[in-house]
Amino acid sequence: MDQFEISLYIDPPSHHFLNDKLFEIDQARLAGDNLMAPYAHLRSYLETKGIRVHTADKMPALSNRGRNIFVSLGRRGSYKSLANRSDTILSAFFAMECPIVDPVLYRELPEVQRYFRRVFSWSDTTSLERFTGSPVQLRKFHWPQSFDDVHEKLWCRQERKFMVMINSNKLPRLYWRELYTERLRAIEYFEQTGEIDLYGRGWDKP
């Protein structure tokens, strides 16, 4: 029997992490501060249990040997084509973005629920029903953290301002009770007095 009777295939949140880059800790340009470490740890741990782990683009053609477990971290492009495969279980779908930024994702969740055994979100069914249109049984997940301490070299710096903000520059696609606009107003206010250190992608663009 093949050493790997069960294989886990993860569809990452972005195409940048295909080709097993999801498990490469040094993908710092897109992944921030060692954020890929939990995925690398998951892969290493499961392979000690005899479970092969790859990104979804590595899934081979239909086979009568073994069983594939498929997990999506928010991408919706490929799961329907896998639904009829006898060797594949659509195990879990994670809604990673919020509905203010990606409302289309939440409108599609009722259909996603028909295919996946579990749907995970950072919120709950009742709170998100306004965006999903009908009840979706949601399980809560928490972001894995790659360390539990501060960076002492950065923490001890004295040349800091009153406030720091670390966010990508995003605009809401829905304006119902959203706080992205308030975030921009706060940046504008504290920037006038030079009291904010702003970090994140996209702030050099409109």
Solvent accessible surface area in square Angstrom, and as a share of the most:
residue,aa,sasa,rsa
1,M,202,0.90
2,D,57,0.30
3,Q,133,0.59
4,F,45,0.19
5,E,89,0.40
6,I,75,0.38
7,S,6,0.04
8,L,20,0.10
9,Y,5,0.02
10,I,7,0.04
11,D,4,0.02
12,P,0,0.00
13,P,60,0.38
14,S,30,0.19
15,H,116,0.52
16,H,78,0.35
17,F,19,0.08
18,L,40,0.20
19,N,81,0.42
20,D,19,0.10
21,K,68,0.29
22,L,2,0.01
23,F,13,0.06
24,E,69,0.31
25,I,87,0.44
26,D,116,0.60
27,Q,40,0.18
28,A,61,0.47
29,R,197,0.72
30,L,42,0.21
31,A,7,0.06
32,G,41,0.39
33,D,70,0.36
34,N,60,0.31
35,L,85,0.42
36,M,8,0.04
37,A,19,0.15
38,P,27,0.17
39,Y,40,0.15
40,A,20,0.16
41,H,127,0.57
42,L,65,0.32
43,R,56,0.20
44,S,67,0.43
45,Y,112,0.43
46,L,30,0.15
47,E,61,0.28
48,T,105,0.61
49,K,126,0.54
50,G,19,0.18
51,I,39,0.20
52,R,69,0.25
53,V,0,0.00
54,H,41,0.18
55,T,0,0.00
56,A,17,0.13
57,D,77,0.40
58,K,87,0.37
59,M,28,0.12
60,P,74,0.47
61,A,83,0.64
62,L,109,0.54
63,S,44,0.28
64,N,155,0.80
65,R,170,0.62
66,G,36,0.35
67,R,106,0.39
68,N,14,0.07
69,I,41,0.21
70,F,1,0.00
71,V,20,0.11
72,S,0,0.00
73,L,12,0.06
74,G,12,0.12
75,R,75,0.27
76,R,72,0.26
77,G,81,0.78
78,S,43,0.28
79,Y,9,0.03
80,K,98,0.41
81,S,87,0.56
82,L,22,0.11
83,A,40,0.31
84,N,146,0.75
85,R,45,0.16
86,S,89,0.57
87,D,7,0.04
88,T,14,0.08
89,I,33,0.17
90,L,11,0.06
91,S,15,0.10
92,A,7,0.06
93,F,0,0.00
94,F,40,0.17
95,A,0,0.00
96,M,36,0.16
97,E,52,0.23
98,C,27,0.16
99,P,5,0.03
100,I,18,0.09
101,V,21,0.12
102,D,30,0.16
103,P,11,0.07
104,V,56,0.32
105,L,3,0.02
106,Y,0,0.00
107,R,141,0.52
108,E,61,0.28
109,L,0,0.00
110,P,31,0.20
111,E,61,0.28
112,V,0,0.00
113,Q,59,0.26
114,R,179,0.65
115,Y,64,0.24
116,F,9,0.04
117,R,162,0.59
118,R,81,0.30
119,V,3,0.01
120,F,36,0.15
121,S,0,0.00
122,W,97,0.34
123,S,16,0.10
124,D,68,0.35
125,T,33,0.19
126,T,113,0.66
127,S,64,0.42
128,L,5,0.03
129,E,67,0.30
130,R,151,0.55
131,F,27,0.11
132,T,8,0.05
133,G,67,0.64
134,S,43,0.28
135,P,82,0.52
136,V,1,0.01
137,Q,137,0.61
138,L,25,0.12
139,R,130,0.48
140,K,123,0.52
141,F,26,0.11
142,H,149,0.66
143,W,136,0.48
144,P,67,0.42
145,Q,133,0.59
146,S,29,0.19
147,F,97,0.40
148,D,146,0.75
149,D,103,0.53
150,V,74,0.43
151,H,82,0.36
152,E,111,0.50
153,K,171,0.73
154,L,98,0.49
155,W,153,0.54
156,C,71,0.43
157,R,98,0.36
158,Q,156,0.69
159,E,122,0.55
160,R,127,0.46
161,K,101,0.43
162,F,145,0.61
163,M,60,0.27
164,V,89,0.51
165,M,30,0.13
166,I,129,0.66
167,N,52,0.27
168,S,35,0.22
169,N,38,0.20
170,K,74,0.31
171,L,112,0.56
172,P,9,0.05
173,R,165,0.60
174,L,59,0.29
175,Y,146,0.56
176,W,100,0.35
177,R,197,0.72
178,E,24,0.11
179,L,135,0.67
180,Y,40,0.15
181,T,37,0.21
182,E,83,0.37
183,R,46,0.17
184,L,57,0.28
185,R,141,0.52
186,A,33,0.26
187,I,20,0.10
188,E,104,0.47
189,Y,136,0.52
190,F,39,0.16
191,E,110,0.49
192,Q,132,0.59
193,T,88,0.51
194,G,42,0.41
195,E,61,0.27
196,I,13,0.07
197,D,34,0.18
198,L,60,0.30
199,Y,108,0.41
200,G,44,0.43
201,R,156,0.57
202,G,26,0.25
203,W,61,0.21
204,D,129,0.67
205,K,136,0.58
206,P,166,1.04
